[in-house]
Amino acid sequence: MTRGNAQVTKVHYSGSTDDYIIFVDSPSAVREWKKDKSIPLAHVVSGWKIFCTHKHGAQGFMDAASKGMLDNEFGTTKDEEIVKLILEKGVVQETT
C-alpha cells in the first residue's frame, strides 16, 4: 500500500454480519496467488490487518475487526485462514 496519490488496492468481502477489507499489493498479485497458492501470502497482502466497515461496503469507515467478529463470520480467528478466504471470495478494488 502506498501513500499520496498512488493506487491503493484492497479486497472487499461482504460477509453475513459485516463487510471486511484487506489491503493487497496489487490486483496482479491476487490473480497470481489464486493461480499458484505456493506464493507466500506475504507477497500478496499489505499488512496483516483485517478491517470491518460496519456494513457500509468497501467505502465505509474502517475499524480493525475484533476477534469475536472474525470468529462469528469465519469460524476462526486465525488471520492467515481469514485472509485466504477473503482473497478467494472477495472483490479486488483499486482506488487512488
All heavy atoms as an XYZ file, in Angstrom:
748
protein
N       0.854     -1.168      0.000
C       0.000      0.000      0.000
C       0.896      1.225      0.000
O       1.803      1.332      0.789
C      -0.882     -0.040      1.252
C      -1.846      1.105      1.327
S      -3.038      0.904      2.661
C      -2.052      1.347      4.050
N       0.611      2.130     -0.885
C       1.409      3.343     -0.959
C       0.572      4.538     -0.524
O      -0.640      4.489     -0.515
C       1.927      3.570     -2.384
O       1.071      2.931     -3.302
C       3.319      3.080     -2.555
N       1.268      5.601     -0.180
C       0.608      6.806      0.310
C       0.537      7.856     -0.798
O       1.131      7.715     -1.840
C       1.396      7.373      1.501
C       1.602      6.362      2.614
C       0.367      6.260      3.483
N       0.602      5.367      4.595
C      -0.047      4.254      4.780
N      -0.942      3.855      3.953
N       0.185      3.511      5.840
N      -0.180      8.941     -0.541
C      -0.281     10.014     -1.503
C      -1.307      9.700     -2.570
O      -2.357      9.150     -2.288
N      -1.000     10.052     -3.810
C      -1.933      9.855     -4.913
C      -1.726      8.530     -5.630
O      -2.221      8.346     -6.733
C      -1.822     11.007     -5.912
C      -2.339     12.292     -5.323
O      -3.221     12.281     -4.467
N      -1.789     13.407     -5.750
N      -1.004      7.648     -5.047
C      -0.736      6.356     -5.668
C      -1.963      5.448     -5.545
O      -2.886      5.713     -4.785
C       0.461      5.700     -5.003
N      -1.931      4.367     -6.320
C      -3.005      3.385     -6.270
C      -2.970      2.616     -4.949
O      -1.896      2.256     -4.475
C      -2.862      2.386     -7.417
C      -3.187      2.945     -8.773
C      -4.660      3.220     -8.948
O      -5.057      4.359     -9.030
N      -5.452      2.194     -8.998
N      -4.137      2.379     -4.406
C      -4.298      1.529     -3.235
C      -5.232      0.406     -3.657
O      -6.274      0.651     -4.249
C      -4.899      2.311     -2.045
C      -5.180      1.378     -0.877
C      -3.981      3.435     -1.627
N      -4.826     -0.819     -3.387
C      -5.638     -1.968     -3.781
C      -6.115     -2.685     -2.536
O      -5.340     -2.983     -1.636
C      -4.833     -2.933     -4.667
O      -4.292     -2.200     -5.767
C      -5.707     -4.045     -5.195
N      -7.419     -2.942     -2.514
C      -7.997     -3.663     -1.382
C      -8.908     -4.752     -1.908
O      -9.315     -4.736     -3.068
C      -8.756     -2.707     -0.463
C      -9.890     -1.956     -1.128
C     -10.418     -0.884     -0.200
C     -11.420      0.012     -0.916
N     -11.860      1.101     -0.078
N      -9.177     -5.709     -1.029
C     -10.120     -6.773     -1.360
C     -11.277     -6.647     -0.386
O     -11.084     -6.632      0.836
C      -9.469     -8.173     -1.277
C     -10.489     -9.249     -1.633
C      -8.260     -8.259     -2.198
N     -12.490     -6.516     -0.945
C     -13.705     -6.356     -0.144
C     -14.455     -7.680     -0.116
O     -14.689     -8.296     -1.157
C     -14.585     -5.258     -0.766
C     -15.956     -5.202     -0.192
N     -17.071     -5.532     -0.911
C     -16.389     -4.871      1.053
C     -18.136     -5.399     -0.141
N     -17.739     -5.011      1.052
N     -14.826     -8.103      1.085
C     -15.593     -9.335      1.279
C     -16.874     -8.974      2.004
O     -16.830     -8.408      3.102
C     -14.772    -10.348      2.101
C     -15.532    -11.590      2.463
C     -15.628    -12.661      1.577
C     -16.174    -11.702      3.693
C     -16.330    -13.813      1.913
C     -16.872    -12.850      4.037
C     -16.951    -13.903      3.137
O     -17.645    -15.037      3.478
N     -17.999     -9.250      1.391
C     -19.288     -8.967      2.017
C     -19.737    -10.203      2.793
O     -20.141    -11.204      2.205
C     -20.320     -8.609      0.941
O     -21.539     -8.261      1.543
N     -19.603    -10.128      4.112
C     -19.967    -11.254      4.958
C     -21.422    -11.224      5.355
O     -22.172    -10.325      4.976
N     -21.831    -12.176      6.155
C     -23.233    -12.245      6.576
C     -23.543    -11.217      7.657
O     -24.675    -10.766      7.775
C     -23.561    -13.658      7.067
O     -22.720    -13.997      8.153
N     -22.529    -10.827      8.432
C     -22.782     -9.878      9.508
C     -22.097     -8.537      9.309
O     -22.454     -7.561      9.962
C     -22.313    -10.452     10.868
O     -20.919    -10.774     10.769
C     -23.087    -11.699     11.231
N     -21.116     -8.457      8.410
C     -20.398     -7.208      8.184
C     -19.628     -7.297      6.874
O     -19.594     -8.349      6.242
C     -19.419     -6.927      9.341
C     -19.229     -5.431      9.583
O     -19.276     -4.659      8.594
O     -19.042     -5.040     10.737
N     -19.039     -6.179      6.485
C     -18.158     -6.134      5.319
C     -16.724     -6.089      5.821
O     -16.426     -5.359      6.773
C     -18.452     -4.896      4.473
C     -19.805     -4.972      3.802
O     -19.978     -5.861      2.948
O     -20.696     -4.170      4.132
N     -15.837     -6.834      5.159
C     -14.444     -6.936      5.585
C     -13.516     -6.506      4.448
O     -13.813     -6.743      3.281
C     -14.119     -8.364      6.025
C     -14.945     -8.762      7.221
C     -16.178     -9.366      7.065
C     -14.501     -8.497      8.516
C     -16.961     -9.696      8.163
C     -15.272     -8.825      9.615
C     -16.507     -9.416      9.436
O     -17.270     -9.724     10.529
N     -12.408     -5.881      4.827
C     -11.439     -5.348      3.867
C     -10.041     -5.790      4.285
O      -9.703     -5.756      5.467
C     -11.453     -3.795      3.882
C     -12.827     -3.237      3.559
C     -10.357     -3.222      2.987
C     -13.200     -3.214      2.130
N      -9.240     -6.188      3.295
C      -7.801     -6.339      3.498
C      -7.116     -5.563      2.380
O      -7.683     -5.386      1.297
C      -7.331     -7.818      3.506
C      -7.676     -8.522      2.193
C      -7.883     -8.566      4.709
C      -7.057     -9.897      2.053
N      -5.916     -5.094      2.637
C      -5.142     -4.385      1.630
C      -4.127     -5.341      1.024
O      -3.537     -6.159      1.729
C      -4.450     -3.167      2.241
C      -5.424     -2.073      2.579
C      -5.970     -1.980      3.851
C      -5.815     -1.161      1.610
C      -6.889     -0.990      4.151
C      -6.738     -0.167      1.907
C      -7.277     -0.078      3.179
N      -3.965     -5.224     -0.293
C      -3.048     -6.092     -1.027
C      -2.101     -5.239     -1.873
O      -2.363     -4.054     -2.107
C      -3.806     -7.099     -1.920
C      -4.603     -8.087     -1.080
C      -4.715     -6.399     -2.911
N      -1.020     -5.870     -2.338
C      -0.016     -5.155     -3.119
C      -0.539     -4.709     -4.478
O      -0.272     -3.599     -4.917
C       1.237     -6.005     -3.285
C       1.971     -6.206     -1.968
O       1.792     -5.393     -1.048
O       2.720     -7.190     -1.865
N      -1.278     -5.579     -5.154
C      -1.779     -5.247     -6.488
C      -2.819     -6.287     -6.920
O      -2.828     -7.406     -6.396
C      -0.635     -5.232     -7.500
O      -0.150     -6.542     -7.686
N      -3.665     -5.925     -7.885
C      -4.598     -6.923     -8.425
C      -3.861     -8.107     -9.040
O      -4.306     -9.244     -8.911
C      -5.375     -6.155     -9.498
C      -5.243     -4.717     -9.133
C      -3.890     -4.598     -8.481
N      -2.718     -7.835     -9.701
C      -1.987     -8.939    -10.329
C      -1.433     -9.904     -9.277
O      -1.379    -11.111     -9.509
C      -0.866     -8.418    -11.228
O       0.061     -7.672    -10.481
N      -1.023     -9.385     -8.117
C      -0.536    -10.264     -7.044
C      -1.639    -11.213     -6.592
O      -1.398    -12.403     -6.355
C      -0.020     -9.437     -5.865
N      -2.867    -10.702     -6.501
C      -4.007    -11.551     -6.103
C      -4.273    -12.592     -7.180
O      -4.449    -13.781     -6.874
C      -5.269    -10.696     -5.835
C      -6.467    -11.585     -5.544
C      -5.035     -9.724     -4.684
N      -4.277    -12.180     -8.449
C      -4.512    -13.134     -9.548
C      -3.460    -14.240     -9.561
O      -3.785    -15.421     -9.713
C      -4.520    -12.408    -10.895
C      -5.800    -11.676    -11.204
C      -5.861    -11.218    -12.655
N      -4.756    -10.355    -13.028
C      -4.734     -9.032    -12.878
N      -5.770     -8.418    -12.339
N      -3.685     -8.328    -13.258
N      -2.200    -13.853     -9.401
C      -1.119    -14.843     -9.402
C      -1.266    -15.815     -8.232
O      -1.075    -17.017     -8.393
C       0.247    -14.149     -9.352
C       0.607    -13.418    -10.620
C       0.615    -14.312    -11.849
O       1.183    -15.413    -11.781
O       0.039    -13.903    -12.876
N      -1.620    -15.309     -7.052
C      -1.794    -16.177     -5.883
C      -2.944    -17.156     -6.108
O      -2.852    -18.321     -5.743
C      -2.040    -15.339     -4.622
C      -2.256    -16.197     -3.418
C      -1.303    -16.767     -2.622
C      -3.513    -16.625     -2.885
N      -1.899    -17.516     -1.632
C      -3.247    -17.439     -1.769
C      -4.842    -16.381     -3.251
C      -4.265    -18.020     -1.011
C      -5.851    -16.963     -2.491
C      -5.552    -17.770     -1.385
N      -4.032    -16.678     -6.720
C      -5.173    -17.566     -6.981
C      -4.776    -18.712     -7.911
O      -5.278    -19.816     -7.781
C      -6.344    -16.787     -7.578
C      -7.086    -15.967     -6.547
C      -8.273    -15.266     -7.180
C      -9.100    -14.550     -6.147
N     -10.285    -13.922     -6.724
N      -3.841    -18.441     -8.836
C      -3.370    -19.477     -9.761
C      -2.331    -20.383     -9.114
O      -2.210    -21.541     -9.478
C      -2.761    -18.834    -11.006
C      -3.779    -18.261    -11.953
C      -3.121    -17.871    -13.255
C      -2.963    -16.375    -13.313
N      -2.268    -15.888    -14.490
N      -1.558    -19.838     -8.188
C      -0.439    -20.573     -7.591
C      -0.396    -20.305     -6.085
O       0.207    -19.343     -5.634
C       0.868    -20.133     -8.255
C       2.085    -20.864     -7.689
O       1.922    -21.739     -6.807
O       3.203    -20.540     -8.117
N      -1.051    -21.172     -5.321
C      -1.167    -20.987     -3.868
C       0.158    -21.181     -3.133
O       0.235    -20.976     -1.938
C      -2.215    -21.936     -3.281
C      -3.615    -21.762     -3.834
C      -4.242    -20.471     -3.415
C      -5.722    -20.378     -3.649
N      -6.243    -20.685     -4.925
N       1.220    -21.581     -3.875
C       2.525    -21.704     -3.214
C       3.184    -20.336     -3.033
O       4.167    -20.216     -2.305
C       3.444    -22.639     -4.003
O       3.849    -22.028     -5.216
N       2.640    -19.304     -3.676
C       3.161    -17.948     -3.492
C       2.861    -17.529     -2.050
O       1.720    -17.615     -1.602
C       2.510    -16.959     -4.481
C       2.901    -17.324     -5.919
C       2.895    -15.512     -4.152
C       2.151    -16.548     -6.985
N       3.872    -17.082     -1.319
C       3.636    -16.689      0.079
C       2.652    -15.522      0.166
O       2.718    -14.583     -0.633
C       5.018    -16.259      0.573
C       5.993    -16.870     -0.380
C       5.281    -16.963     -1.703
N       1.738    -15.603      1.118
C       0.768    -14.520      1.308
C       1.457    -13.184      1.573
O       0.925    -12.135      1.225
C      -0.185    -14.855      2.456
C      -1.243    -15.914      2.161
C      -2.033    -16.233      3.417
C      -2.159    -15.477      1.046
N       2.645    -13.232      2.160
C       3.387    -12.003      2.437
C       3.733    -11.251      1.150
O       3.971    -10.049      1.185
C       4.659    -12.319      3.216
N       3.720    -11.950      0.010
C       3.998    -11.318     -1.279
C       2.737    -10.749     -1.910
O       2.799    -10.170     -2.996
C       4.635    -12.305     -2.245
C       5.995    -12.752     -1.821
N       6.686    -13.730     -2.481
C       6.796    -12.361     -0.793
C       7.845    -13.924     -1.880
N       7.928    -13.101     -0.846
N       1.592    -10.948     -1.243
C       0.302    -10.509     -1.779
C      -0.331     -9.448     -0.876
O      -0.805     -8.419     -1.346
C      -0.665    -11.711     -1.911
C      -2.013    -11.282     -2.461
C      -0.047    -12.805     -2.769
N      -0.303     -9.707      0.416
C      -1.007     -8.872      1.390
C      -0.121     -7.733      1.888
O       1.063     -7.930      2.160
C      -1.471     -9.743      2.581
C      -2.171     -8.914      3.637
C      -2.382    -10.849      2.088
N      -0.710     -6.541      1.997
C      -0.010     -5.375      2.558
C      -0.446     -5.228      4.014
O      -1.529     -4.719      4.286
C      -0.386     -4.103      1.795
O       0.093     -4.150      0.497
N       0.378     -5.705      4.914
C      -0.014     -5.674      6.324
C      -0.988     -6.805      6.603
O      -1.626     -7.321      5.706
N      -1.091     -7.166      7.820
C      -1.953     -8.301      8.181
C      -3.159     -7.850      8.975
O      -3.606     -8.535      9.886
C      -1.138     -9.346      8.943
C      -0.312    -10.137      7.993
C       0.957     -9.880      7.592
C      -0.722    -11.304      7.281
N       1.370    -10.802      6.667
C       0.360    -11.694      6.463
C      -1.890    -12.037      7.249
C       0.300    -12.797      5.630
C      -1.941    -13.141      6.424
C      -0.858    -13.516      5.622
N      -3.684     -6.702      8.657
C      -4.865     -6.188      9.344
C      -6.111     -6.558      8.553
O      -6.153     -6.432      7.336
C      -4.793     -4.662      9.443
C      -3.979     -4.181     10.607
C      -4.894     -3.946     11.766
C      -4.231     -3.145     12.846
N      -4.549     -3.624     14.143
N      -7.125     -6.996      9.275
C      -8.431     -7.261      8.680
C      -9.365     -6.195      9.239
O      -9.495     -6.046     10.457
C      -8.929     -8.677      9.024
C      -7.925     -9.715      8.514
C     -10.324     -8.903      8.437
C      -8.102    -11.099      9.109
N      -9.976     -5.443      8.337
C     -10.834     -4.342      8.738
C     -12.299     -4.681      8.499
O     -12.623     -5.484      7.627
C     -10.491     -3.076      7.933
C      -9.097     -2.584      8.157
C      -8.066     -2.962      7.308
C      -8.805     -1.739      9.216
C      -6.774     -2.505      7.502
C      -7.513     -1.281      9.427
C      -6.497     -1.663      8.567
N     -13.178     -4.026      9.250
C     -14.605     -4.123      9.009
C     -15.122     -2.713      8.730
O     -14.521     -1.727      9.163
C     -15.333     -4.755     10.194
S     -15.284     -3.768     11.694
N     -16.228     -2.634      7.981
C     -16.788     -1.321      7.636
C     -18.192     -1.129      8.195
O     -18.893     -0.209      7.797
C     -16.813     -1.110      6.112
O     -17.694     -2.072      5.528
C     -15.435     -1.199      5.499
N     -18.617     -1.987      9.101
C     -19.932     -1.864      9.742
C     -21.055     -1.802      8.713
O     -21.920     -0.947      8.763
C     -19.959     -0.668     10.694
C     -18.841     -0.696     11.691
N     -18.813     -1.592     12.745
C     -17.690      0.014     11.773
C     -17.704     -1.409     13.443
N     -17.008     -0.447     12.867
N     -20.984     -2.733      7.759
C     -21.996     -2.899      6.715
C     -22.112     -1.683      5.800
O     -23.165     -1.396      5.256
C     -23.369     -3.246      7.314
C     -23.557     -4.711      7.603
C     -23.376     -5.493      6.345
C     -23.946     -6.874      6.386
N     -23.503     -7.682      5.271
N     -21.017     -0.948      5.622
C     -21.014      0.180      4.703
C     -20.226     -0.143      3.435
O     -19.667      0.745      2.805
C     -20.444      1.434      5.387
C     -21.383      2.007      6.393
N     -21.210      1.841      7.742
C     -22.521      2.715      6.229
C     -22.204      2.436      8.374
N     -23.013      2.973      7.484
N     -20.150     -1.402      3.089
C     -19.487     -1.800      1.855
C     -17.997     -1.530      1.883
O     -17.386     -1.432      2.946
N     -17.432     -1.352      0.701
C     -15.990     -1.160      0.580
C     -15.578      0.273      0.886
O     -14.401      0.559      1.038
C     -15.542     -1.540     -0.821
N     -16.527      1.191      0.954
C     -16.194      2.602      1.113
C     -16.424      3.125      2.536
O     -16.166      4.279      2.808
C     -17.026      3.450      0.143
C     -16.895      3.022     -1.301
C     -15.463      2.928     -1.790
O     -14.633      3.766     -1.503
N     -15.160      1.856     -2.520
N     -16.937      2.312      3.413
C     -17.242      2.774      4.763
C     -16.006      3.039      5.602
O     -14.885      2.707      5.234
N     -16.229      3.646      6.752
C     -15.156      3.872      7.720
C     -14.649      2.522      8.188
O     -15.429      1.632      8.498
C     -15.701      4.688      8.898
C     -14.668      4.958      9.948
C     -13.720      5.953      9.761
C     -14.634      4.209     11.110
C     -12.754      6.202     10.718
C     -13.668      4.453     12.083
C     -12.732      5.447     11.883
N     -13.337      2.368      8.231
C     -12.761      1.065      8.571
C     -12.253      1.024     10.003
O     -11.520      1.909     10.428
C     -11.620      0.732      7.624
C     -12.094      0.389      6.251
S     -10.760     -0.149      5.183
C     -10.238      1.419      4.540
N     -12.661     -0.002     10.705
C     -12.159     -0.320     12.038
C     -11.475     -1.673     11.960
O     -11.835     -2.500     11.116
C     -13.310     -0.454     13.042
C     -13.850      0.870     13.530
O     -13.077      1.837     13.634
O     -15.058      0.927     13.808
N     -10.542     -1.908     12.857
C      -9.962     -3.250     12.951
C     -11.070     -4.206     13.392
O     -11.828     -3.911     14.312
C      -8.814     -3.260     13.949
N     -11.182     -5.321     12.703
C     -12.193     -6.318     13.057
C     -11.772     -7.018     14.346
O     -10.618     -7.409     14.492
C     -12.356     -7.320     11.932
N     -12.713     -7.174     15.260
C     -12.403     -7.828     16.534
C     -12.334     -9.341     16.347
O     -12.879     -9.889     15.385
C     -13.475     -7.495     17.568
O     -14.693     -8.154     17.249
N     -11.669    -10.003     17.268
C     -11.573    -11.474     17.211
C     -12.967    -12.097     17.253
O     -13.238    -13.072     16.564
C     -10.725    -12.002     18.382
C      -9.264    -11.597     18.304
C      -8.528    -12.323     17.211
C      -7.051    -12.000     17.213
N      -6.396    -12.463     16.000
N     -13.858    -11.513     18.049
C     -15.224    -12.031     18.137
C     -15.960    -11.938     16.813
O     -16.659    -12.866     16.400
N     -15.800    -10.794     16.137
C     -16.437    -10.617     14.824
C     -15.898    -11.637     13.831
O     -16.660    -12.238     13.070
C     -16.170     -9.204     14.292
C     -16.845     -8.098     15.045
S     -16.282     -6.480     14.470
C     -17.130     -6.390     12.908
N     -14.569    -11.798     13.827
C     -13.947    -12.734     12.885
C     -14.388    -14.164     13.156
O     -14.696    -14.915     12.237
C     -12.423    -12.610     12.951
C     -11.857    -11.257     12.502
C     -10.356    -11.205     12.771
C     -12.167    -10.981     11.042
N     -14.442    -14.533     14.424
C     -14.856    -15.885     14.788
C     -16.309    -16.130     14.376
O     -16.637    -17.191     13.842
C     -14.664    -16.114     16.287
C     -14.763    -17.583     16.660
O     -14.298    -18.442     15.874
O     -15.299    -17.880     17.747
N     -17.173    -15.138     14.598
C     -18.588    -15.285     14.223
C     -18.753    -15.426     12.716
O     -19.567    -16.218     12.252
C     -19.408    -14.081     14.714
C     -19.645    -14.132     16.201
O     -19.558    -15.173     16.837
N     -19.946    -12.982     16.772
N     -17.997    -14.645     11.956
C     -18.147    -14.647     10.494
C     -17.434    -15.816      9.830
O     -17.973    -16.459      8.936
C     -17.608    -13.337      9.914
C     -17.719    -13.229      8.416
C     -19.147    -13.143      7.916
O     -19.948    -12.390      8.520
O     -19.485    -13.829      6.941
N     -16.204    -16.089     10.250
C     -15.365    -17.058      9.545
C     -15.163    -18.371     10.299
O     -14.554    -19.289      9.770
C     -13.992    -16.431      9.246
C     -14.080    -15.202      8.383
C     -13.992    -13.942      8.941
C     -14.250    -15.307      7.012
C     -14.072    -12.795      8.153
C     -14.336    -14.177      6.214
C     -14.251    -12.920      6.787
N     -15.592    -18.440     11.540
C     -15.427    -19.659     12.321
C     -14.009    -19.876     12.812
O     -13.653    -20.976     13.226
N     -13.189    -18.831     12.744
C     -11.810    -18.900     13.205
C     -11.326    -17.488     13.506
O     -11.927    -16.520     13.051
C     -10.882    -19.555     12.145
O      -9.567    -19.670     12.675
C     -10.840    -18.755     10.863
N     -10.235    -17.400     14.258
C      -9.594    -16.104     14.481
C      -8.185    -16.106     13.890
O      -7.419    -15.177     14.109
C      -9.520    -15.761     15.985
O      -8.820    -16.796     16.670
C     -10.918    -15.607     16.577
N      -7.863    -17.152     13.137
C      -6.524    -17.254     12.531
C      -6.460    -16.356     11.296
O      -7.127    -16.618     10.285
C      -6.220    -18.702     12.156
C      -6.086    -19.593     13.370
C      -5.783    -21.013     12.974
C      -5.674    -21.872     14.219
N      -5.562    -23.285     13.892
N      -5.632    -15.301     11.389
C      -5.544    -14.315     10.312
C      -5.259    -14.938      8.959
O      -5.866    -14.565      7.950
C      -4.471    -13.266     10.632
C      -4.873    -12.325     11.750
O      -6.061    -12.320     12.141
O      -4.004    -11.595     12.239
N      -4.341    -15.891      8.904
C      -3.967    -16.484      7.620
C      -5.157    -17.159      6.944
O      -5.381    -16.984      5.746
C      -2.820    -17.481      7.802
C      -2.321    -18.011      6.477
C      -1.065    -18.866      6.595
O      -0.343    -18.760      7.605
O      -0.815    -19.630      5.655
N      -5.945    -17.905      7.704
C      -7.113    -18.585      7.136
C      -8.142    -17.578      6.640
O      -8.732    -17.741      5.569
C      -7.748    -19.510      8.181
C      -6.904    -20.720      8.507
C      -7.540    -21.602      9.568
O      -8.782    -21.603      9.693
O      -6.786    -22.279     10.273
N      -8.349    -16.514      7.418
C      -9.329    -15.495      7.056
C      -8.871    -14.736      5.816
O      -9.661    -14.498      4.901
C      -9.575    -14.543      8.245
C     -10.197    -15.332      9.407
C     -10.469    -13.378      7.835
C     -10.178    -14.605     10.737
N      -7.605    -14.366      5.771
C      -7.065    -13.646      4.612
C      -7.220    -14.494      3.349
O      -7.628    -13.988      2.294
C      -5.595    -13.239      4.857
C      -4.914    -12.833      3.568
C      -5.523    -12.122      5.887
N      -6.930    -15.779      3.424
C      -7.084    -16.658      2.264
C      -8.530    -16.661      1.774
O      -8.790    -16.577      0.577
C      -6.654    -18.088      2.604
C      -5.160    -18.275      2.675
C      -4.827    -19.710      3.034
C      -3.328    -19.930      3.146
N      -3.016    -21.322      3.524
N      -9.472    -16.742      2.709
C     -10.879    -16.767      2.338
C     -11.294    -15.447      1.694
O     -11.997    -15.430      0.677
C     -11.734    -17.047      3.578
C     -13.151    -17.476      3.260
C     -13.601    -18.526      4.246
C     -14.093    -16.309      3.264
N     -10.839    -14.326      2.245
C     -11.169    -13.022      1.672
C     -10.556    -12.893      0.276
O     -11.214    -12.401     -0.647
C     -10.715    -11.881      2.601
C     -11.560    -11.895      3.892
C     -10.824    -10.526      1.904
C     -11.088    -10.923      4.963
N      -9.336    -13.366      0.089
C      -8.706    -13.320     -1.234
C      -9.470    -14.165     -2.238
O      -9.656    -13.783     -3.393
C      -7.255    -13.804     -1.162
C      -6.247    -12.866     -0.502
C      -4.900    -13.566     -0.352
C      -6.096    -11.577     -1.284
N      -9.942    -15.337     -1.805
C     -10.658    -16.246     -2.691
C     -12.033    -15.702     -3.077
O     -12.434    -15.770     -4.237
C     -10.855    -17.614     -2.013
C      -9.641    -18.480     -1.982
C      -9.333    -19.103     -3.338
O     -10.124    -19.006     -4.284
O      -8.251    -19.713     -3.450
N     -12.771    -15.182     -2.108
C     -14.188    -14.853     -2.332
C     -14.474    -13.359     -2.404
O     -15.597    -12.966     -2.720
C     -15.025    -15.474     -1.223
C     -14.926    -16.988     -1.216
C     -15.832    -17.633     -0.226
C     -15.708    -19.147     -0.322
N     -16.588    -19.836      0.587
N     -13.469    -12.539     -2.127
C     -13.695    -11.102     -2.140
C     -13.529    -10.486     -3.530
O     -13.165    -11.158     -4.486
N     -13.807     -9.183     -3.597
C     -13.715     -8.423     -4.833
C     -12.550     -7.451     -4.732
O     -12.476     -6.651     -3.792
C     -15.035     -7.650     -5.084
C     -14.938     -6.791     -6.335
C     -16.208     -8.604     -5.161
N     -11.638     -7.517     -5.699
C     -10.477     -6.629     -5.723
C     -10.934     -5.257     -6.216
O     -11.644     -5.156     -7.214
C      -9.370     -7.185     -6.641
C      -8.213     -6.209     -6.738
C      -8.891     -8.539     -6.145
N     -10.506     -4.204     -5.487
C     -10.864     -2.839     -5.863
C      -9.626     -1.957     -5.764
O      -8.883     -2.044     -4.795
C     -11.950     -2.300     -4.940
C     -13.212     -3.123     -4.992
C     -14.285     -2.588     -4.080
O     -14.013     -1.957     -3.080
N     -15.523     -2.838     -4.454
N      -9.458     -1.093     -6.761
C      -8.351     -0.144     -6.758
C      -8.914      1.261     -6.560
O      -9.923      1.620     -7.153
C      -7.589     -0.184     -8.084
C      -6.717     -1.378     -8.242
C      -5.899     -1.284     -9.509
O      -6.461     -1.531    -10.576
O      -4.704     -0.952     -9.406
N      -8.252      2.041     -5.719
C      -8.638      3.435     -5.522
C      -7.384      4.288     -5.537
O      -6.274      3.803     -5.332
C      -9.374      3.628     -4.179
O      -8.546      3.141     -3.123
C     -10.693      2.895     -4.147
N      -7.574      5.556     -5.787
C      -6.443      6.483     -5.772
C      -6.500      7.339     -4.534
O      -7.545      7.723     -4.089
C      -6.488      7.392     -7.017
O      -6.502      6.569     -8.158
C      -5.269      8.300     -7.061
